[in-house]
Amino acid sequence: MTMGHLLVITPGIRAYREYLLQSISRAFRVHLVLTETPTWELAYTTGHTVVPELADVDGLVRVARSVDAAQPLDGVICWDETWIEQTAQVAAALGLPGGDRRCVERCRDKYRTRTALDAAGVPQPRSVLVSHREEALAVAADIGYPVVVKPRALAGSFGVVRADSPADLVRAVEFTDASGEWAPDLPTHERNILVEEFARGPEISVDSVVHRGTVTPVCLARKEVGFAPYFEETGHVVDPDDPLWSDETLADVVTRTHAALDFTDGVTHTEIRLTPAGPKVIEVNARIGGGMIPLLNLMGGGPDLALAAADVACGRPPRLRTTTALRRVAAIRFYYPPGDDSLIEEVRFEMSGLPEQVVRCGPLATAGQVKSPPPRGLMDGRVAYAIALAPDADTCRAALDKAGDALRVAVG
């Protein structure tokens, strides 16, 4: 297979996304579009363009056409939720795969997702769009507590909160209303709040690549959530041999979900609750999963999702090679500061306290930053992470507990 030419729109945060660029650069020539002068990214790119802002679609299209004129582009890709709609518009302008903006919007807008899945009969929690507190109270009373309140079009669990009573619901609506301030580049709507049935059961995610309508699940992760009543993702466990891979009902739900959304080309991150009544879809993201989930899949011997995503972005069948001799369970844990508004002085691990199963760890905060645990620090409150590899999930979790004991966070 010849080396393709790929336009990557924004690299993302190094700690979370460097491995994606690293994987893709081995098989593709990468031209990166970003808003600041590149540093670490230069090791993985053959060219770059610095733009004033990524919200300017016309500007992005001009850049893409200029790059394409110099050396024809085969695809466009983005793994940042904030800019996936703009990326689809760039792909459409150049006639490349993944250029259906309406499809991406059906994933970005959780109300549109719910509407499409409902029309196709895909199992999901009951969900009602509301515009104010009184309407939310009436809907919650009809659904029955507990309920989940979430913003219509944010990402990363921002503004998502469980309410167990009317008093909780009032607080949740106020919290969700204010959550848009955390992600000002994402769209808001006049009717911006969803009140949903709380789906009981463990939560998983399934990352899939879709090529010409064929859906291929690549990575399955079991999610760990904390800081209730919020839904902060505190870790993930990826087992290449997870028994859920043979669950025909789950596979059918994933396939039907993509058909309902008319998602034909690209990569998705589908979040699902395994309820007593069966799998129910929570949401679908039109991008590679976050939280280093694809890295866990790769480290455990599963396929390289970054490479597969780049393939389908270029209209090629995905390469899905596995490393059968190295198949292990991989897990990640995120760690948080001791309290709100912690002025970080140092984050480090006592190496002598790390068990052998911890194969990678590091800080997610630097000296001088102010960090808070949820709810004030949803997602961006993390100060460190550790990854463990072991034959089973319990051993991974025990190793990550010990890594937490070995973590030292000095605050001012």
Backbone torsions as a table, in degrees:
resi	resn	phi	psi	omega
1	MET	NA	129.1	-178.8
2	THR	-70.1	153.7	179.5
3	MET	-73.3	119.4	-178.7
4	GLY	-82.0	170.2	179.4
5	HIS	-114.9	117.8	-170.0
6	LEU	-121.4	131.8	173.2
7	LEU	-93.6	119.7	178.8
8	VAL	-108.3	121.3	-179.1
9	ILE	-95.9	108.7	179.6
10	THR	64.8	129.8	-176.5
11	PRO	-78.6	-22.8	-174.5
12	GLY	83.9	-177.0	-178.8
13	ILE	-73.5	132.3	-172.7
14	ARG	-54.8	-47.7	-176.1
15	ALA	-59.1	-33.7	-176.0
16	TYR	-92.8	-24.6	-167.2
17	ARG	-128.5	-3.4	-177.5
18	GLU	-58.3	-38.6	-176.7
19	TYR	-61.0	-28.2	178.2
20	LEU	-65.9	-49.8	177.9
21	LEU	-61.1	-40.1	-178.9
22	GLN	-60.4	-46.3	179.8
23	SER	-64.5	-47.2	-176.1
24	ILE	-64.7	-37.2	-175.0
25	SER	-66.6	-18.1	178.6
26	ARG	-73.8	-21.3	-175.5
27	ALA	-124.9	-7.6	-177.2
28	PHE	-135.6	150.0	166.2
29	ARG	-82.6	124.1	-172.6
30	VAL	-109.9	124.5	169.5
31	HIS	-108.7	120.4	-173.0
32	LEU	-101.6	135.3	173.5
33	VAL	-110.2	125.7	-176.9
34	LEU	-152.3	171.1	-173.8
35	THR	-101.9	-4.0	178.0
36	GLU	-133.3	157.3	178.5
37	THR	-58.7	127.0	-176.3
38	PRO	-69.7	151.3	176.4
39	THR	-126.1	-87.8	179.8
40	TRP	-62.0	-24.9	-177.1
41	GLU	-65.4	-24.7	-174.1
42	LEU	-60.4	-25.6	-180.0
43	ALA	-67.0	-17.3	-173.2
44	TYR	-118.8	7.6	-174.3
45	THR	-125.3	153.7	174.1
46	THR	-103.0	-8.7	177.7
47	GLY	-171.1	162.4	177.8
48	HIS	-154.4	158.3	175.3
49	THR	-135.5	127.5	176.5
50	VAL	-94.0	127.1	-179.5
51	VAL	-118.3	155.2	179.9
52	PRO	-64.4	-38.9	-179.3
53	GLU	-156.3	151.1	-178.6
54	LEU	-89.2	-10.9	179.1
55	ALA	-74.5	-16.5	-178.9
56	ASP	-81.6	92.9	-176.7
57	VAL	-64.4	-42.4	179.5
58	ASP	-59.1	-39.6	178.0
59	GLY	-65.7	-40.9	177.7
60	LEU	-63.5	-40.3	179.6
61	VAL	-64.5	-40.5	178.1
62	ARG	-61.7	-42.6	177.9
63	VAL	-61.6	-47.1	-178.1
64	ALA	-61.0	-41.7	-179.7
65	ARG	-68.2	-34.9	177.4
66	SER	-66.1	-44.7	178.0
67	VAL	-64.0	-41.6	-179.0
68	ASP	-64.7	-35.9	-179.9
69	ALA	-66.8	-35.5	-179.8
70	ALA	-76.5	-37.9	178.5
71	GLN	-156.7	112.4	-171.2
72	PRO	-50.9	132.7	177.2
73	LEU	-84.1	144.1	176.8
74	ASP	-101.7	-19.2	-177.9
75	GLY	-170.3	166.2	177.2
76	VAL	-131.2	138.0	-178.4
77	ILE	-143.2	150.5	176.6
78	CYS	-150.2	136.4	177.1
79	TRP	-115.6	13.9	176.6
80	ASP	-100.7	117.7	-176.5
81	GLU	-53.0	-32.5	-175.4
82	THR	-64.1	-29.2	-169.2
83	TRP	-118.5	15.2	-176.0
84	ILE	-72.8	-29.5	176.4
85	GLU	-67.4	-44.0	178.2
86	GLN	-61.8	-37.5	178.9
87	THR	-63.3	-40.8	177.6
88	ALA	-62.0	-38.1	178.8
89	GLN	-66.9	-37.1	176.4
90	VAL	-64.7	-45.2	178.9
91	ALA	-60.5	-41.1	178.8
92	ALA	-63.4	-41.0	-179.0
93	ALA	-62.5	-31.0	-179.4
94	LEU	-98.2	1.5	179.3
95	GLY	69.4	32.5	-177.6
96	LEU	-103.1	162.6	179.9
97	PRO	-59.1	154.8	178.4
98	GLY	79.4	17.9	-175.3
99	GLY	-93.0	16.1	-179.9
100	ASP	-90.6	95.4	-177.4
101	ARG	-63.4	-35.7	-178.4
102	ARG	-63.1	-34.7	177.7
103	CYS	-65.9	-44.0	178.1
104	VAL	-63.7	-39.7	178.4
105	GLU	-62.8	-35.4	178.3
106	ARG	-64.5	-26.0	175.7
107	CYS	-86.4	-41.1	-178.0
108	ARG	-64.4	-40.9	-177.0
109	ASP	-92.0	107.1	-174.4
110	LYS	-63.8	-27.3	176.5
111	TYR	-68.5	-43.1	177.2
112	ARG	-64.9	-36.9	175.6
113	THR	-59.4	-50.0	-179.2
114	ARG	-59.5	-41.9	-179.1
115	THR	-62.5	-44.5	-179.6
116	ALA	-66.9	-42.5	-180.0
117	LEU	-67.7	-37.7	179.3
118	ASP	-63.5	-41.7	-179.4
119	ALA	-63.7	-28.9	-178.3
120	ALA	-95.2	-0.9	178.7
121	GLY	73.2	24.3	177.7
122	VAL	-76.5	131.6	-177.6
123	PRO	-65.0	131.9	-179.3
124	GLN	-160.5	163.3	175.7
125	PRO	-65.2	148.6	173.4
126	ARG	-62.6	137.7	-173.3
127	SER	-143.3	136.4	-179.2
128	VAL	-132.4	132.1	177.4
129	LEU	-83.6	130.4	-179.8
130	VAL	-130.5	166.9	-177.4
131	SER	-121.8	-12.0	-178.8
132	HIS	-156.7	172.5	-172.2
133	ARG	-60.8	-45.4	-176.2
134	GLU	-63.1	-40.3	178.0
135	GLU	-66.0	-39.7	178.7
136	ALA	-62.7	-41.4	179.0
137	LEU	-62.3	-41.6	-179.8
138	ALA	-66.5	-41.7	-179.8
139	VAL	-66.1	-43.3	-179.3
140	ALA	-62.7	-40.0	178.4
141	ALA	-63.1	-35.6	180.0
142	ASP	-73.0	-41.8	179.9
143	ILE	-70.7	-42.6	-176.6
144	GLY	100.4	132.7	-178.9
145	TYR	-75.1	151.2	-0.2
146	PRO	-77.9	156.8	174.8
147	VAL	-127.4	167.3	175.6
148	VAL	-115.7	131.4	176.9
149	VAL	-108.5	130.3	-178.4
150	LYS	-145.7	150.2	174.5
151	PRO	-72.1	153.7	-172.5
152	ARG	-70.2	-33.1	-168.4
153	ALA	-142.9	30.7	173.2
154	LEU	-95.8	-165.4	-175.0
155	ALA	-150.0	169.1	173.6
156	GLY	62.7	30.1	179.9
157	SER	66.4	12.3	175.7
158	PHE	-62.0	126.9	174.6
159	GLY	77.6	4.8	-178.7
160	VAL	-93.4	127.0	-174.9
161	VAL	-150.2	144.8	177.4
162	ARG	-89.1	139.6	177.0
163	ALA	-122.6	126.8	-178.4
164	ASP	-102.7	-3.8	-176.7
165	SER	-157.7	167.6	175.8
166	PRO	-57.7	-39.4	178.8
167	ALA	-63.4	-41.8	176.5
168	ASP	-61.9	-39.7	-177.1
169	LEU	-63.3	-42.4	178.9
170	VAL	-59.2	-45.0	178.2
171	ARG	-65.2	-38.0	-179.0
172	ALA	-65.8	-41.3	179.1
173	VAL	-63.4	-42.3	178.1
174	GLU	-63.0	-41.5	179.3
175	PHE	-64.0	-45.0	-178.5
176	THR	-67.2	-39.3	177.3
177	ASP	-57.9	-37.5	-177.1
178	ALA	-82.9	-11.4	-172.0
179	SER	-68.6	-22.5	179.2
180	GLY	-61.6	-22.8	178.3
181	GLU	-65.9	-22.3	-178.7
182	TRP	-77.4	-22.2	-176.9
183	ALA	-137.7	70.4	-173.1
184	PRO	-65.4	-17.7	-179.4
185	ASP	-84.0	-12.1	177.4
186	LEU	-86.9	152.8	-174.0
187	PRO	-72.0	151.8	171.7
188	THR	-123.5	162.1	-177.2
189	HIS	-133.6	157.3	178.5
190	GLU	-61.5	-42.8	172.6
191	ARG	-102.2	103.0	-161.9
192	ASN	-119.7	2.1	-172.1
193	ILE	-121.9	133.9	172.9
194	LEU	-107.6	132.3	171.7
195	VAL	-108.8	122.5	-171.0
196	GLU	-128.8	152.8	169.8
197	GLU	-58.4	137.7	175.7
198	PHE	-80.3	118.2	-179.2
199	ALA	-88.4	114.3	-177.9
200	ARG	-82.1	144.9	177.5
201	GLY	125.0	166.1	179.4
202	PRO	-65.3	152.5	-179.2
203	GLU	-110.0	139.5	176.3
204	ILE	-128.3	168.3	170.2
205	SER	-130.2	148.4	177.8
206	VAL	-127.8	115.9	174.4
207	ASP	-92.8	127.5	-177.0
208	SER	-127.1	149.7	168.1
209	VAL	-107.2	140.5	-176.4
210	VAL	-124.1	120.5	-179.1
211	HIS	-126.0	112.0	179.7
212	ARG	52.8	41.8	174.6
213	GLY	89.7	-10.6	178.5
214	THR	-87.9	120.0	-176.2
215	VAL	-95.4	123.6	179.0
216	THR	-124.0	104.5	173.8
217	PRO	-62.9	134.5	-175.2
218	VAL	-116.0	-35.8	-173.2
219	CYS	-140.7	130.9	178.5
220	LEU	-122.7	125.6	-178.0
221	ALA	-126.0	142.5	171.9
222	ARG	-96.7	124.8	-171.7
223	LYS	-90.6	141.2	171.1
224	GLU	-110.1	128.8	-174.0
225	VAL	-122.9	143.6	179.6
226	GLY	-142.8	-175.4	178.1
227	PHE	61.1	43.8	176.4
228	ALA	-55.2	144.7	11.5
229	PRO	-87.5	13.3	177.1
230	TYR	-88.3	170.3	-174.3
231	PHE	-119.7	52.7	178.5
232	GLU	-69.1	128.8	177.5
233	GLU	-80.3	106.4	-176.6
234	THR	-95.3	-7.4	178.2
235	GLY	175.3	172.0	179.2
236	HIS	-145.4	151.1	176.2
237	VAL	-127.0	126.0	-178.9
238	VAL	-121.0	120.2	178.2
239	ASP	-119.6	110.7	-179.5
240	PRO	-57.8	-22.0	179.6
241	ASP	-109.8	25.8	178.5
242	ASP	-54.7	133.1	179.8
243	PRO	-59.8	-19.0	178.0
244	LEU	-64.0	-20.6	177.7
245	TRP	-60.6	-25.2	-179.6
246	SER	-99.3	9.2	180.0
247	ASP	-81.3	105.3	-175.5
248	GLU	-67.0	-32.9	178.8
249	THR	-65.1	-44.2	177.9
250	LEU	-62.2	-45.1	179.2
251	ALA	-60.2	-39.3	179.7
252	ASP	-66.6	-39.9	178.7
253	VAL	-63.6	-42.3	179.1
254	VAL	-62.2	-45.4	-179.5
255	THR	-64.0	-45.6	-179.2
256	ARG	-65.3	-33.9	178.2
257	THR	-60.9	-46.2	-179.4
258	HIS	-67.5	-37.2	177.1
259	ALA	-64.6	-41.2	179.6
260	ALA	-63.3	-34.9	180.0
261	LEU	-86.8	-2.8	-177.3
262	ASP	55.0	43.2	-179.4
263	PHE	-91.8	112.0	-171.4
264	THR	-112.5	-23.9	-177.1
265	ASP	-147.4	124.9	178.3
266	GLY	140.0	-158.7	-178.7
267	VAL	-131.6	145.7	-177.0
268	THR	-134.8	155.5	174.3
269	HIS	-125.2	104.0	-175.2
270	THR	-103.7	125.9	179.7
271	GLU	-102.3	132.9	-170.5
272	ILE	-138.0	139.0	171.8
273	ARG	-99.6	133.2	177.0
274	LEU	-91.6	85.2	-174.3
275	THR	-85.3	165.4	175.8
276	PRO	-57.8	-24.8	179.6
277	ALA	-90.2	1.1	-179.2
278	GLY	116.0	177.0	-178.1
279	PRO	-64.4	136.2	175.1
280	LYS	-128.7	132.5	-176.6
281	VAL	-76.5	128.9	177.4
282	ILE	-92.9	-49.8	175.6
283	GLU	-164.8	167.3	179.2
284	VAL	-131.7	127.5	176.4
285	ASN	-109.2	134.5	-178.2
286	ALA	-88.5	58.0	-177.6
287	ARG	-165.4	171.8	173.3
288	ILE	-65.9	142.5	179.4
289	GLY	-63.6	153.1	178.5
290	GLY	-95.1	-160.5	177.5
291	GLY	62.8	20.1	-179.2
292	MET	62.9	20.3	-179.2
293	ILE	-58.6	-47.7	179.6
294	PRO	-62.3	-30.7	176.7
295	LEU	-66.0	-41.3	176.6
296	LEU	-59.8	-42.0	179.7
297	ASN	-60.1	-43.6	-179.5
298	LEU	-68.6	-44.4	-178.8
299	MET	-64.9	-29.1	179.8
300	GLY	-84.5	0.4	178.2
301	GLY	102.4	3.2	179.1
302	GLY	-83.3	177.6	-179.5
303	PRO	-64.3	156.3	177.4
304	ASP	-83.4	101.8	-176.8
305	LEU	-66.0	-34.3	179.2
306	ALA	-60.5	-46.7	179.6
307	LEU	-64.4	-42.2	178.7
308	ALA	-63.6	-40.3	178.6
309	ALA	-64.0	-40.3	177.7
310	ALA	-64.9	-39.0	178.1
311	ASP	-58.9	-52.0	-175.8
312	VAL	-70.1	-27.0	175.0
313	ALA	-64.2	-24.7	179.0
314	CYS	-99.6	9.1	177.7
315	GLY	78.0	19.6	-178.4
316	ARG	-106.6	152.3	173.1
317	PRO	-60.9	139.9	-176.8
318	PRO	-71.8	139.0	172.1
319	ARG	-83.9	124.5	-172.2
320	LEU	-130.4	53.3	-178.5
321	ARG	-75.9	136.4	176.2
322	THR	-111.2	159.0	178.1
323	THR	-110.7	86.7	-171.2
324	THR	-63.8	-30.6	-177.1
325	ALA	-73.5	-15.1	-175.0
326	LEU	-117.3	19.8	-174.1
327	ARG	-71.0	117.5	179.6
328	ARG	-141.1	163.2	173.0
329	VAL	-78.7	134.0	177.2
330	ALA	-121.5	138.6	-178.3
331	ALA	-141.4	149.3	177.6
332	ILE	-125.7	146.5	174.9
333	ARG	-130.9	137.7	175.7
334	PHE	-105.6	145.1	-176.5
335	TYR	-121.7	154.4	-168.3
336	TYR	-128.0	162.2	-179.8
337	PRO	-72.3	165.8	-175.8
338	PRO	-71.1	-20.6	-178.3
339	GLY	-167.4	174.0	-179.9
340	ASP	-62.0	146.2	174.5
341	ASP	55.6	44.7	176.6
342	SER	-79.4	120.5	176.3
343	LEU	-82.5	111.1	-173.3
344	ILE	-75.7	127.8	173.6
345	GLU	-105.0	-38.4	-179.9
346	GLU	-160.5	143.1	172.7
347	VAL	-130.8	122.9	179.7
348	ARG	-155.6	161.3	174.5
349	PHE	-107.9	138.4	170.0
350	GLU	-75.1	105.5	-172.7
351	MET	-59.5	-32.2	-179.8
352	SER	-67.1	-18.6	-179.7
353	GLY	-93.6	0.6	-177.7
354	LEU	-90.6	129.4	175.9
355	PRO	-72.8	163.1	-175.5
356	GLU	-64.3	-22.2	-179.0
357	GLN	-71.4	-19.8	178.0
358	VAL	-80.3	110.1	-174.1
359	VAL	-102.6	-10.9	-178.9
360	ARG	-158.8	136.7	176.8
361	CYS	-159.8	163.5	179.6
362	GLY	175.2	171.9	179.8
363	PRO	-79.8	152.1	171.4
364	LEU	-119.5	8.9	177.9
365	ALA	-138.4	150.0	-179.7
366	THR	-118.9	161.5	-179.4
367	ALA	-57.2	133.4	179.6
368	GLY	99.7	-17.0	177.3
369	GLN	-77.3	150.6	175.0
370	VAL	-107.0	122.6	-176.1
371	LYS	-125.4	147.8	177.4
372	SER	-135.7	146.2	171.8
373	PRO	-73.4	167.4	175.7
374	PRO	-58.9	150.7	7.8
375	PRO	-85.6	-14.1	-178.1
376	ARG	-66.1	-34.8	-176.9
377	GLY	-111.8	56.9	177.2
378	LEU	-65.2	125.8	179.1
379	MET	65.5	-51.2	-176.6
380	ASP	-87.2	9.9	176.2
381	GLY	-89.9	-4.8	-178.3
382	ARG	-66.7	141.0	179.3
383	VAL	-116.3	-15.4	-179.1
384	ALA	-163.1	166.6	176.2
385	TYR	-145.4	160.7	172.8
386	ALA	-145.5	144.2	178.7
387	ILE	-119.9	134.0	179.5
388	ALA	-121.3	145.2	173.6
389	LEU	-121.6	133.2	-178.6
390	ALA	-161.7	169.9	179.3
391	PRO	-68.6	-20.9	-177.1
392	ASP	-146.8	163.9	-175.3
393	ALA	-67.2	-39.1	-178.5
394	ASP	-61.5	-40.1	178.1
395	THR	-65.5	-38.7	176.1
396	CYS	-60.9	-47.2	-177.3
397	ARG	-64.0	-40.4	178.9
398	ALA	-63.7	-39.2	178.2
399	ALA	-65.9	-37.4	179.5
400	LEU	-72.7	-29.6	171.6
401	ASP	-61.2	-44.3	179.5
402	LYS	-66.7	-35.0	176.3
403	ALA	-62.4	-38.4	176.0
404	GLY	-62.0	-37.6	177.3
405	ASP	-66.9	-29.2	-178.0
406	ALA	-87.9	-3.6	-179.5
407	LEU	-78.9	134.9	176.9
408	ARG	-120.9	118.9	178.0
409	VAL	-118.3	109.4	177.7
410	ALA	-94.0	127.2	-178.8
411	VAL	-123.6	151.2	179.3
412	GLY	-89.7	NA	NA
